[in-house]
Protein backbone atom coordinates (compact mmCIF):
# COMPACT_ATOMS: atom_id res chain seq x y z
CA UNK A 1 0.00 0.00 0.00
CA UNK A 2 2.77 2.47 0.86
CA UNK A 3 4.42 1.70 -2.45
CA UNK A 4 1.39 3.21 -4.19
CA UNK A 5 1.56 6.33 -2.03
CA UNK A 6 5.30 6.98 -2.12
CA UNK A 7 6.54 7.67 -5.61
CA UNK A 8 9.51 9.96 -5.16
CA UNK A 9 12.76 9.03 -6.87
CA UNK A 10 14.52 11.68 -4.77
CA UNK A 11 13.10 10.32 -1.51
CA UNK A 12 15.22 8.96 1.32
CA UNK A 13 14.87 6.63 4.25
CA UNK A 14 17.38 6.93 7.07
CA UNK A 15 17.74 4.45 9.89
CA UNK A 16 19.96 2.42 12.15
CA UNK A 17 18.57 -1.07 11.45
CA UNK A 18 18.16 -3.34 8.48
CA UNK A 19 14.38 -2.82 8.63
CA UNK A 20 14.74 0.68 7.19
CA UNK A 21 17.01 -0.59 4.42
CA UNK A 22 14.55 -3.29 3.43
CA UNK A 23 11.57 -0.92 3.57
CA UNK A 24 13.40 1.75 1.59
CA UNK A 25 14.41 -0.66 -1.12
CA UNK A 26 10.83 -1.94 -1.37
CA UNK A 27 9.61 1.64 -1.77
CA UNK A 28 12.30 2.64 -4.26
CA UNK A 29 13.89 5.18 -1.92
CA UNK A 30 17.55 5.96 -1.39
CA UNK A 31 18.61 4.14 1.77
CA UNK A 32 21.00 5.67 4.28
CA UNK A 33 22.12 3.53 7.21
CA UNK A 34 23.67 5.17 10.25
CA UNK A 35 26.31 3.54 12.42
CA UNK A 36 25.54 5.70 15.45
CA UNK A 37 22.51 3.61 16.35
CA UNK A 38 21.78 -0.04 17.13
CA UNK A 39 23.74 -1.88 14.44
CA UNK A 40 27.34 -2.00 13.25
CA UNK A 41 28.60 -1.04 9.81
CA UNK A 42 29.44 -4.70 9.15
CA UNK A 43 25.90 -5.83 9.97
CA UNK A 44 24.21 -3.07 7.96
CA UNK A 45 26.41 -3.64 4.91
CA UNK A 46 24.89 -7.12 4.52
CA UNK A 47 21.65 -5.43 3.44
CA UNK A 48 23.31 -3.23 0.79
CA UNK A 49 22.06 0.23 1.75
CA UNK A 50 22.90 2.93 -0.76
CA UNK A 51 25.00 4.69 1.87
CA UNK A 52 26.39 3.91 5.32
CA UNK A 53 27.35 6.96 7.38
CA UNK A 54 29.05 7.62 10.68
CA UNK A 55 27.71 11.12 11.37
CA UNK A 56 24.67 13.34 10.79
CA UNK A 57 26.86 15.68 8.72
CA UNK A 58 27.38 12.91 6.18
CA UNK A 59 23.60 12.52 5.85
CA UNK A 60 23.22 16.18 4.93
CA UNK A 61 26.03 15.94 2.39
CA UNK A 62 24.39 12.96 0.70
CA UNK A 63 20.95 14.57 0.62
CA UNK A 64 22.29 17.84 -0.76
CA UNK A 65 24.32 16.00 -3.40
CA UNK A 66 21.33 13.89 -4.50
CA UNK A 67 18.84 16.75 -4.50
CA UNK A 68 20.96 19.37 -6.22
CA UNK A 69 22.86 17.32 -8.81
C-alpha positions as CSV (number, residue, x, y, z in Angstrom):
1,X,0.0,0.0,0.0
2,X,2.8,2.5,0.9
3,X,4.4,1.7,-2.5
4,X,1.4,3.2,-4.2
5,X,1.6,6.3,-2.0
6,X,5.3,7.0,-2.1
7,X,6.5,7.7,-5.6
8,X,9.5,10.0,-5.2
9,X,12.8,9.0,-6.9
10,X,14.5,11.7,-4.8
11,X,13.1,10.3,-1.5
12,X,15.2,9.0,1.3
13,X,14.9,6.6,4.2
14,X,17.4,6.9,7.1
15,X,17.7,4.4,9.9
16,X,20.0,2.4,12.1
17,X,18.6,-1.1,11.5
18,X,18.2,-3.3,8.5
19,X,14.4,-2.8,8.6
20,X,14.7,0.7,7.2
21,X,17.0,-0.6,4.4
22,X,14.5,-3.3,3.4
23,X,11.6,-0.9,3.6
24,X,13.4,1.8,1.6
25,X,14.4,-0.7,-1.1
26,X,10.8,-1.9,-1.4
27,X,9.6,1.6,-1.8
28,X,12.3,2.6,-4.3
29,X,13.9,5.2,-1.9
30,X,17.6,6.0,-1.4
31,X,18.6,4.1,1.8
32,X,21.0,5.7,4.3
33,X,22.1,3.5,7.2
34,X,23.7,5.2,10.2
35,X,26.3,3.5,12.4
36,X,25.5,5.7,15.5
37,X,22.5,3.6,16.4
38,X,21.8,0.0,17.1
39,X,23.7,-1.9,14.4
40,X,27.3,-2.0,13.2
41,X,28.6,-1.0,9.8
42,X,29.4,-4.7,9.1
43,X,25.9,-5.8,10.0
44,X,24.2,-3.1,8.0
45,X,26.4,-3.6,4.9
46,X,24.9,-7.1,4.5
47,X,21.6,-5.4,3.4
48,X,23.3,-3.2,0.8
49,X,22.1,0.2,1.7
50,X,22.9,2.9,-0.8
51,X,25.0,4.7,1.9
52,X,26.4,3.9,5.3
53,X,27.4,7.0,7.4
54,X,29.1,7.6,10.7
55,X,27.7,11.1,11.4
56,X,24.7,13.3,10.8
57,X,26.9,15.7,8.7
58,X,27.4,12.9,6.2
59,X,23.6,12.5,5.8
60,X,23.2,16.2,4.9
61,X,26.0,15.9,2.4
62,X,24.4,13.0,0.7
63,X,21.0,14.6,0.6
64,X,22.3,17.8,-0.8
65,X,24.3,16.0,-3.4
66,X,21.3,13.9,-4.5
67,X,18.8,16.8,-4.5
68,X,21.0,19.4,-6.2
69,X,22.9,17.3,-8.8
